[in-house]
Amino acid sequence: MYSRLCKKKKRAFVQTVFTKLDLLVEKDPETYWNMKKELKGDSSNDGSDPSKNIPSTTWENYFSKLFSVKPEFERQNNYCNYKLDSSCNTILDSEISEQEILAAVKEL
């Protein structure tokens, strides 16, 4: 019973706010936009952007942790780095000869 009453009151309040907004659009646009920003929670007017209050060291620590390799993946990371650095990829690092380029162009 109580929850129904709360829902009913909430719906009535929301409907009242929408009605006020509809009336303000035509009569007082400035108040309309201020009310809409207040309802939206837009605090850009008062300059209280929470990200401005975060020190740069906190940002740096956060992103350092975010992009660091977790200990449980350290072994896989080392293996991948080894494979990338190993000599098995030398074929990709070798220079391309003129004959190879001409052969590839002829196949087109």
Phi and psi restraints in degrees (value plus and minus 20) as a CYANA .aco file:
   2 TYR   PHI     -84.6   -44.6
   2 TYR   PSI     -63.3   -23.3
   3 SER   PHI     -85.0   -45.0
   3 SER   PSI     -54.9   -14.9
   4 ARG   PHI     -84.4   -44.4
   4 ARG   PSI     -62.7   -22.7
   5 LEU   PHI     -83.1   -43.1
   5 LEU   PSI     -61.3   -21.3
   6 CYS   PHI     -82.6   -42.6
   6 CYS   PSI     -64.5   -24.5
   7 LYS   PHI     -82.4   -42.4
   7 LYS   PSI     -61.7   -21.7
   8 LYS   PHI     -83.9   -43.9
   8 LYS   PSI     -64.4   -24.4
   9 LYS   PHI     -85.4   -45.4
   9 LYS   PSI     -59.4   -19.4
  10 LYS   PHI     -84.1   -44.1
  10 LYS   PSI     -65.7   -25.7
  11 ARG   PHI     -80.0   -40.0
  11 ARG   PSI     -62.2   -22.2
  12 ALA   PHI     -83.8   -43.8
  12 ALA   PSI     -61.5   -21.5
  13 PHE   PHI     -83.9   -43.9
  13 PHE   PSI     -66.7   -26.7
  14 VAL   PHI     -81.1   -41.1
  14 VAL   PSI     -62.6   -22.6
  15 GLN   PHI     -82.9   -42.9
  15 GLN   PSI     -60.1   -20.1
  16 THR   PHI     -83.3   -43.3
  16 THR   PSI     -63.3   -23.3
  17 VAL   PHI     -83.0   -43.0
  17 VAL   PSI     -65.0   -25.0
  18 PHE   PHI     -82.8   -42.8
  18 PHE   PSI     -59.3   -19.3
  19 THR   PHI     -83.1   -43.1
  19 THR   PSI     -64.8   -24.8
  20 LYS   PHI     -81.4   -41.4
  20 LYS   PSI     -62.2   -22.2
  21 LEU   PHI     -82.4   -42.4
  21 LEU   PSI     -62.6   -22.6
  22 ASP   PHI     -80.9   -40.9
  22 ASP   PSI     -59.8   -19.8
  23 LEU   PHI     -91.1   -51.1
  23 LEU   PSI     -56.0   -16.0
  24 LEU   PHI     -93.4   -53.4
  24 LEU   PSI     -45.4    -5.4
  25 VAL   PHI     -74.7   -34.7
  25 VAL   PSI     -66.0   -26.0
  26 GLU   PHI    -104.1   -64.1
  26 GLU   PSI     -61.9   -21.9
  27 LYS   PHI    -102.5   -62.5
  27 LYS   PSI     -62.5   -22.5
  28 ASP   PHI    -164.6  -124.6
  28 ASP   PSI      61.7   101.7
  29 PRO   PHI     -79.4   -39.4
  29 PRO   PSI     -54.7   -14.7
  30 GLU   PHI     -84.0   -44.0
  30 GLU   PSI     -66.2   -26.2
  31 THR   PHI     -84.5   -44.5
  31 THR   PSI     -57.0   -17.0
  32 TYR   PHI     -77.1   -37.1
  32 TYR   PSI     -71.1   -31.1
  33 TRP   PHI     -87.8   -47.8
  33 TRP   PSI     -56.7   -16.7
  34 ASN   PHI     -83.7   -43.7
  34 ASN   PSI     -62.9   -22.9
  35 MET   PHI     -86.1   -46.1
  35 MET   PSI     -60.6   -20.6
  36 LYS   PHI     -84.8   -44.8
  36 LYS   PSI     -63.0   -23.0
  37 LYS   PHI     -83.4   -43.4
  37 LYS   PSI     -59.0   -19.0
  38 GLU   PHI     -84.4   -44.4
  38 GLU   PSI     -62.2   -22.2
  39 LEU   PHI     -88.6   -48.6
  39 LEU   PSI     -55.7   -15.7
  40 LYS   PHI     -92.5   -52.5
  40 LYS   PSI     -43.8    -3.8
  41 GLY   PHI      68.4   108.4
  41 GLY   PSI       2.0    42.0
  42 ASP   PHI     -97.2   -57.2
  42 ASP   PSI      92.0   132.0
  43 SER   PHI    -126.9   -86.9
  43 SER   PSI       1.5    41.5
  44 SER   PHI     -90.0   -50.0
  44 SER   PSI     -40.6    -0.6
  45 ASN   PHI     -91.4   -51.4
  45 ASN   PSI     -54.7   -14.7
  46 ASP   PHI    -113.2   -73.2
  46 ASP   PSI     -18.2    21.8
  47 GLY   PHI      50.7    90.7
  47 GLY   PSI       3.9    43.9
  48 SER   PHI    -121.5   -81.5
  48 SER   PSI      31.7    71.7
  49 ASP   PHI     -89.9   -49.9
  49 ASP   PSI      96.6   136.6
  50 PRO   PHI     -83.3   -43.3
  50 PRO   PSI     -47.2    -7.2
  51 SER   PHI     -89.4   -49.4
  51 SER   PSI     -40.2    -0.2
  52 LYS   PHI     -94.0   -54.0
  52 LYS   PSI     -40.7    -0.7
  53 ASN   PHI    -108.5   -68.5
  53 ASN   PSI     -22.5    17.5
  54 ILE   PHI    -111.5   -71.5
  54 ILE   PSI     104.2   144.2
  55 PRO   PHI     -85.6   -45.6
  55 PRO   PSI     132.7   172.7
  56 SER   PHI     -83.3   -43.3
  56 SER   PSI     -51.3   -11.3
  57 THR   PHI     -85.5   -45.5
  57 THR   PSI     -54.3   -14.3
  58 THR   PHI     -86.0   -46.0
  58 THR   PSI     -62.4   -22.4
  59 TRP   PHI     -80.8   -40.8
  59 TRP   PSI     -66.1   -26.1
  60 GLU   PHI     -81.9   -41.9
  60 GLU   PSI     -65.3   -25.3
  61 ASN   PHI     -82.9   -42.9
  61 ASN   PSI     -60.2   -20.2
  62 TYR   PHI     -81.7   -41.7
  62 TYR   PSI     -69.3   -29.3
  63 PHE   PHI     -94.0   -54.0
  63 PHE   PSI     -47.7    -7.7
  64 SER   PHI     -84.6   -44.6
  64 SER   PSI     -63.3   -23.3
  65 LYS   PHI     -85.7   -45.7
  65 LYS   PSI     -60.7   -20.7
  66 LEU   PHI     -81.7   -41.7
  66 LEU   PSI     -61.0   -21.0
  67 PHE   PHI    -118.5   -78.5
  67 PHE   PSI     -14.4    25.6
  68 SER   PHI    -103.4   -63.4
  68 SER   PSI     135.9   175.9
  69 VAL   PHI    -100.6   -60.6
  69 VAL   PSI     108.1   148.1
  70 LYS   PHI     -90.9   -50.9
  70 LYS   PSI     128.0   168.0
  71 PRO   PHI     -75.7   -35.7
  71 PRO   PSI     -55.0   -15.0
  72 GLU   PHI     -90.3   -50.3
  72 GLU   PSI     -34.9     5.1
  73 PHE   PHI    -129.1   -89.1
  73 PHE   PSI     -13.9    26.1
  74 GLU   PHI     -81.7   -41.7
  74 GLU   PSI     -61.8   -21.8
  75 ARG   PHI     -83.1   -43.1
  75 ARG   PSI     -66.0   -26.0
  76 GLN   PHI     -84.3   -44.3
  76 GLN   PSI     -57.5   -17.5
  77 ASN   PHI     -84.9   -44.9
  77 ASN   PSI     -63.9   -23.9
  78 ASN   PHI     -82.8   -42.8
  78 ASN   PSI     -60.4   -20.4
  79 TYR   PHI     -83.3   -43.3
  79 TYR   PSI     -64.7   -24.7
  80 CYS   PHI     -83.7   -43.7
  80 CYS   PSI     -61.9   -21.9
  81 ASN   PHI     -83.4   -43.4
  81 ASN   PSI     -59.4   -19.4
  82 TYR   PHI     -82.2   -42.2
  82 TYR   PSI     -66.2   -26.2
  83 LYS   PHI     -82.8   -42.8
  83 LYS   PSI     -59.0   -19.0
  84 LEU   PHI     -88.6   -48.6
  84 LEU   PSI     -54.9   -14.9
  85 ASP   PHI    -107.1   -67.1
  85 ASP   PSI     -32.7     7.3
  86 SER   PHI     -93.3   -53.3
  86 SER   PSI     150.4   190.4
  87 SER   PHI     -95.4   -55.4
  87 SER   PSI     -26.3    13.7
  88 CYS   PHI     -90.0   -50.0
  88 CYS   PSI     -32.6     7.4
  89 ASN   PHI    -120.7   -80.7
  89 ASN   PSI      -7.5    32.5
  90 THR   PHI     -84.6   -44.6
  90 THR   PSI     -47.0    -7.0
  91 ILE   PHI     -83.5   -43.5
  91 ILE   PSI     -50.8   -10.8
  92 LEU   PHI     -96.5   -56.5
  92 LEU   PSI     -43.5    -3.5
  93 ASP   PHI    -113.8   -73.8
  93 ASP   PSI     -23.9    16.1
  94 SER   PHI     -97.7   -57.7
  94 SER   PSI     136.5   176.5
  95 GLU   PHI     -94.0   -54.0
  95 GLU   PSI     132.7   172.7
  96 ILE   PHI    -115.8   -75.8
  96 ILE   PSI     108.3   148.3
  97 SER   PHI    -103.2   -63.2
  97 SER   PSI     143.6   183.6
  98 GLU   PHI     -84.0   -44.0
  98 GLU   PSI     -57.0   -17.0
  99 GLN   PHI     -83.0   -43.0
  99 GLN   PSI     -59.6   -19.6
 100 GLU   PHI     -84.8   -44.8
 100 GLU   PSI     -59.7   -19.7
 101 ILE   PHI     -85.2   -45.2
 101 ILE   PSI     -65.7   -25.7
 102 LEU   PHI     -83.3   -43.3
 102 LEU   PSI     -60.0   -20.0
 103 ALA   PHI     -84.1   -44.1
 103 ALA   PSI     -60.1   -20.1
 104 ALA   PHI     -87.6   -47.6
 104 ALA   PSI     -58.6   -18.6
 105 VAL   PHI     -87.4   -47.4
 105 VAL   PSI     -58.0   -18.0
 106 LYS   PHI     -85.5   -45.5
 106 LYS   PSI     -49.7    -9.7
 107 GLU   PHI     -95.3   -55.3
 107 GLU   PSI     -34.2     5.8
